[in-house]
């Protein structure tokens, strides 16, 4: 319960940060709210508005957001075994498959509590995230320049916190380091949004290189 | 208009990806190599996004108050602080450094 509350407050704050960031990136109130209502996966939303705000090519911005969303497919795969949802509920439940709901559901000991955990987390997060997005986008005008409040650091901090929970082994660390090098090296050379896509190549590169090493006797 | 199209495509695409995972038969996505790649691609993208949104300013690389904020977030992460504290630390330190230097 305390964990659930903690997650709720944290998501509430990052929803607010998203609203402010999105408004600061030049998106309208309606566009910002539609993103939270219908995309509903924070990292992709931050990535999209960040790239659009930096004047990036919209196609590259969308591609980056979609690449980040791919991990939800793998959550879905594990959840379909775990929750065994009846057909009609599936399209609805799919919308709520994100980092937090998956983590909560997978941590439960049996199917009934996994279903309950998934639903409670889903309802809470969906409500909070959309409410705070609206507040953030509305408040952005009153706040004026979001950077004066340090809110431009919220996006990268959210990415870093998500990344921190994923760095479990040497391979992950290697991928992260290579991705940072690729991204910063490409930034001055390529249009905004594209460096992130180039950096995604760090994953297959590290996978191929470390496999070769393992294959050697 | 372009922004609306980008918003719509992202929404549809992200939803399709979520539904796909829930609907495809296991086995297709369960090959070890595919799973491994799917776990590593977000790592690469989150690392790249963190770096770009911290040090990027248009097409230039800069070290400003955001770097201090991110350093504070990293320290909070290493101390196993909750998500809220990590993001809060970045915001507060960035604002403080900017107020002191600007």
Contacts between the chains, C-beta under 8 A, distances in Angstrom:
chain1	res1	chain2	res2	distance
A	6	B	82	5.4
A	6	B	83	7.6
A	6	B	84	6.7
A	7	B	83	7.3
A	9	B	84	5.6
A	10	B	82	6.5
A	10	B	83	4.0
A	10	B	84	3.8
A	10	B	87	7.1
A	13	B	84	5.8
A	13	B	87	6.2
A	13	B	88	7.0
A	14	B	83	7.8
A	14	B	87	6.0
A	17	B	87	6.9
A	17	B	91	7.5
A	26	B	3	7.9
A	27	B	3	6.2
A	27	B	7	7.8
A	28	B	3	8.0
A	31	B	3	6.0
A	31	B	4	6.6
A	31	B	7	5.4
A	34	B	7	5.7
A	34	B	11	7.0
A	35	B	7	5.8
A	35	B	10	7.3
A	35	B	11	7.2
A	38	B	11	3.8
A	38	B	15	7.1
A	39	B	7	7.8
A	39	B	10	5.5
A	39	B	11	4.9
A	39	B	14	5.0
A	39	B	15	7.9
A	40	B	14	7.6
A	41	B	14	5.5
A	41	B	18	7.8
A	43	B	42	7.7
A	43	B	46	6.8
A	43	B	49	7.8
A	44	B	10	6.6
A	44	B	14	5.6
A	46	B	49	7.7
A	47	B	45	7.6
A	47	B	49	5.8
A	48	B	6	6.7
A	48	B	7	7.7
A	48	B	10	5.4
A	50	B	49	7.1
A	50	B	52	8.0
A	50	B	53	5.7
A	52	B	3	6.3
A	52	B	6	6.5
A	54	B	56	7.2
A	54	B	58	7.0
A	55	B	58	7.6
A	58	B	2	5.1
A	58	B	3	7.3
A	58	B	5	7.0
A	58	B	6	4.4
A	61	B	6	6.0
A	62	B	6	5.2
A	62	B	9	5.1
A	62	B	10	5.3
A	62	B	13	7.2
A	64	B	45	7.0
A	64	B	49	7.9
A	65	B	10	4.8
A	65	B	13	7.7
A	65	B	14	7.1
A	66	B	10	6.7
A	66	B	13	4.5
A	66	B	14	6.7
A	66	B	17	7.1
A	67	B	41	6.4
A	67	B	45	5.9
A	68	B	42	6.2
A	68	B	45	5.4
A	68	B	46	7.6
A	69	B	13	6.8
A	69	B	14	4.1
A	69	B	17	5.0
A	69	B	18	7.5
A	70	B	17	5.8
A	70	B	38	6.4
A	70	B	41	6.6
A	70	B	42	7.6
A	71	B	38	6.3
A	71	B	39	7.7
A	71	B	41	7.5
A	71	B	42	4.7
A	72	B	14	7.3
A	72	B	17	5.7
A	72	B	18	4.7
A	72	B	21	6.3
A	73	B	17	4.9
A	73	B	18	6.8
A	73	B	20	5.2
A	73	B	21	3.4
A	73	B	29	6.9
A	73	B	38	7.5
A	74	B	21	6.1
A	74	B	29	6.5
A	74	B	35	6.9
A	74	B	38	4.9
A	74	B	39	7.5
A	75	B	21	6.4
A	76	B	18	5.7
A	76	B	19	7.4
A	76	B	20	7.1
A	76	B	21	2.5
A	76	B	22	3.9
A	76	B	23	7.8
A	77	B	21	4.7
A	77	B	22	7.5
A	77	B	24	7.1
A	77	B	26	6.5
A	77	B	29	5.1
A	77	B	30	7.2
A	79	B	21	7.8
A	79	B	22	6.6
A	80	B	21	7.3
A	80	B	22	5.0
A	80	B	23	7.5
A	80	B	26	7.7
A	81	B	26	6.9
A	85	B	22	7.4
A	90	B	19	7.5
A	90	B	22	5.7
A	90	B	23	6.9
A	91	B	19	6.4
A	93	B	22	7.0
A	94	B	15	6.9
A	94	B	18	4.5
A	94	B	19	4.2
A	94	B	21	7.9
A	94	B	22	5.0
A	94	B	23	8.0
A	95	B	15	6.3
A	95	B	18	6.5
A	97	B	18	4.6
A	97	B	21	6.9
A	97	B	22	6.7
A	147	B	98	7.3
A	148	B	95	7.2
A	148	B	98	6.9
A	149	B	91	7.1
A	149	B	95	5.4
A	150	B	65	7.2
A	150	B	69	6.1
A	150	B	90	7.3
A	150	B	91	4.4
A	150	B	92	6.5
A	150	B	93	7.2
A	150	B	94	3.4
A	150	B	95	3.2
A	150	B	96	7.5
A	150	B	98	6.6
A	151	B	91	6.1
A	152	B	53	7.8
A	152	B	66	6.4
A	152	B	94	7.2
A	153	B	54	7.8
A	153	B	65	7.7
A	153	B	66	5.0
A	153	B	69	3.7
A	153	B	70	6.6
A	153	B	73	7.7
A	153	B	90	4.3
A	153	B	91	5.6
A	153	B	93	7.7
A	153	B	94	3.9
A	154	B	87	5.8
A	154	B	90	6.6
A	154	B	91	5.7
A	155	B	49	7.8
A	155	B	53	5.2
A	156	B	49	7.1
A	156	B	50	4.9
A	156	B	53	4.2
A	156	B	54	4.8
A	156	B	66	6.8
A	156	B	70	5.8
A	156	B	73	7.9
A	156	B	90	7.2
A	157	B	69	6.9
A	157	B	70	6.6
A	157	B	73	4.4
A	157	B	86	6.0
A	157	B	87	4.6
A	157	B	89	7.6
A	157	B	90	3.5
A	157	B	91	7.2
A	158	B	87	6.0
A	159	B	46	4.8
A	159	B	49	4.8
A	159	B	50	4.4
A	159	B	53	7.1
A	160	B	46	7.7
A	160	B	50	4.9
A	160	B	70	6.5
A	160	B	73	5.4
A	160	B	74	6.6
A	160	B	77	6.7
A	160	B	86	7.2
A	160	B	90	7.8
A	161	B	73	7.1
A	161	B	77	6.4
A	161	B	83	5.4
A	161	B	86	4.6
A	161	B	87	6.5
A	162	B	42	7.9
A	162	B	46	5.5
A	163	B	43	6.6
A	163	B	46	4.1
A	163	B	47	5.8
A	163	B	50	6.4
A	164	B	77	4.5
A	164	B	86	7.8
A	166	B	39	7.5
A	166	B	42	6.6
A	166	B	43	5.2
A	166	B	46	7.2
A	167	B	43	7.1
A	171	B	40	6.9
A	172	B	39	7.9
A	172	B	40	6.9
A	172	B	43	5.2
A	175	B	40	5.0
A	175	B	43	4.9
A	175	B	44	5.1
A	175	B	47	7.3
A	176	B	43	5.5
A	176	B	44	7.0
A	176	B	46	7.9
A	176	B	47	3.9
A	177	B	47	7.6
A	178	B	44	7.4
A	179	B	43	7.3
A	179	B	44	3.9
A	179	B	45	7.2
A	179	B	47	4.2
A	179	B	48	4.5
A	179	B	51	7.8
A	180	B	47	5.1
A	180	B	48	6.5
A	180	B	50	7.6
A	180	B	51	4.4
A	182	B	48	7.0
A	183	B	47	7.6
A	183	B	48	3.6
A	183	B	49	7.9
A	183	B	51	5.1
A	183	B	52	5.3
A	184	B	51	5.5
A	184	B	52	7.4
A	184	B	55	6.4
A	184	B	61	6.3
A	187	B	52	6.1
A	187	B	55	7.9
A	187	B	56	5.5
A	187	B	59	6.5
A	187	B	61	6.3
A	188	B	59	5.2
A	188	B	60	6.9
A	188	B	61	6.9
A	192	B	58	7.9
A	192	B	59	7.6
A	195	B	48	6.8
A	195	B	52	6.3
A	196	B	45	6.0
A	196	B	48	4.8
A	196	B	49	5.9
A	196	B	52	6.5
A	199	B	44	5.6
A	199	B	45	6.7
A	199	B	47	7.3
A	199	B	48	3.4
A	200	B	41	5.6
A	200	B	44	5.0
A	200	B	45	5.3
A	200	B	48	7.3
A	201	B	44	7.6
A	202	B	40	7.9
A	202	B	44	4.2
A	202	B	47	7.8
A	202	B	48	7.8
A	203	B	37	5.9
A	203	B	40	3.8
A	203	B	41	4.5
A	203	B	43	6.9
A	203	B	44	4.6
A	204	B	37	6.4
A	206	B	40	6.8
A	207	B	33	7.5
A	207	B	36	6.2
A	207	B	37	6.1
A	207	B	40	6.4
